Amino acid sequence: MGQLIEVNQGEVIIRFTTPVSGKVSFATLGIKKEDLILEGGFLRLVFDFEGIGEHQYFQVPTINIAYDRDVKETHWLCDFNETTILDKTDHYGNSTVILMSREKLANLEHHHQNKLVLHAEFPEAVSIVPEQSYINFFK
């Protein structure tokens, strides 16, 4: 696949070198379960689209995050090129689906730097399940 992964405590950076079309699991991207154990309850996912060249966004760009247990209120904040495109609280459950506007992403694109950053604040320690979590950004 066309991406590079960098893992830090509570942060995963995925640098795309080509657009990856369709629904792609975190496991397929190369993210391991041990990379997504959030002892402090905080997660920062960075999707760096800087090097992908020509692309078309999926009709509704989507991030699906599945966790290993039911969790109470989780706060999600998503920004693209430092502009907030989503700020929501997800109530009780074991997964969250983030739906984004393709037009908004296209309008916020820069010529050189394009980063989509997703922040999550869980009320407790949690583990993300990479096989069940996925992205669908490009056609």
Protein Blocks (a to p, Z undefined) as FASTA:
>chain_A
ZZdddddehiacdddfbdcedjddfklnopafklmccfkopacddddfklnopadddfba
cdddddfbdcddddddddeehiafbdcdddedjbdcddddfklmmmmpcfklccdddddd
dfbdcdddfklgccdfbZZ
